[in-house]
Amino acid sequence: MSRDCVIEATAITRTFGAVTALDEVSLSVGRGRVLGLLGHNGAGKTTLVNVLATTLPPTSGSASVAGYDVRRQGPEVRRRIGLTGQFASVDAAISGRANLLLLARLLGANRRQAAERADELLAVFELAEAAGRPARTYSGGMRRRLDLAASLVGRPEVIFLDEPTTGLDPTSRNTLWQIVEGLVEQGTTVLLTTQYLDEADRLADTIAVMSAGRVVESGTASALKARVGQRSVHVRLSVAAQTDPACAALRRAGLQPAAAEPGAVVAPADSARELAAVIRALDEAGIEVDDIGLREPTLDDVYLTLTARHSALAA
């Protein structure tokens, strides 16, 4: 494994009886980088995290985390990772501070070290005021922050975040994103599974799209967007009845428009030149416009296109 490669998986397969949850998955994550795993429920994201975190052995293939083999050196891997699963794993009956103290002591810290680490994390995650309250009294966002703080008690090199913001309100999601960004700035390596495309777009350096236990495509967000489509001009007309005349005007200008719906027209565009051409053509035809803009492909486009392709090939 390269010194700069912290997570590496090669042809990982995991079966459960006749069901193949992972089908020869290969990926790598560099030091201080974020890999986002996108996929629907059942795509294999959580199974892959469990294999890499050593809680589930692979049926075949190999993987290493922080330089240690997940099959043969499980204890060494676990000493170097933090794991935040889909559901909060903290003890709801005791306080937030007590949760962190307990974990620090289990990891070998003495009383003073445990107290210092707990107080540090409570401050970072904005939980100091609620530190003495039982975790069961915390809001969903507070419990997720406490759960993430618990995964960081041992100062791990690698963090696995399995759909960490599921069910959170927008404010809590944004807070958690900022915390993750801060960890990455400090050199932490992150593997993030998510169904939220905006989350992957914001946090991930590289994205791997999973479907039916396979990685069907991977790359940076911008590269993936470029592979599945081009920029386009989106026009919202003032009068829906002018949709057909608008399309005709754009065709006369040498463009290839399509009516997305009544009152909405889309035309492929490689540059702002096409945007200007659309504006001129509509103005000359007397078509009134409420809104017009140049739009890049989104991760929504990427995800829907790639998974549709994979489903068609598998059919």
Helices and strands as residue ranges (DSSP letters): E 5-16, E 19-30, E 34-38, H 45-52, E 60-65, E 68-69, H 74-79, E 81-84, H 96-106, H 111-124, G 128-130, G 135-137, H 140-151, E 158-162, H 170-185, E 189-194, H 197-203, E 206-211, E 214-219, H 221-228, E 232-237, G 240-242, H 243-252, E 258-261, E 264-268, H 272-284, E 289-295, H 299-314
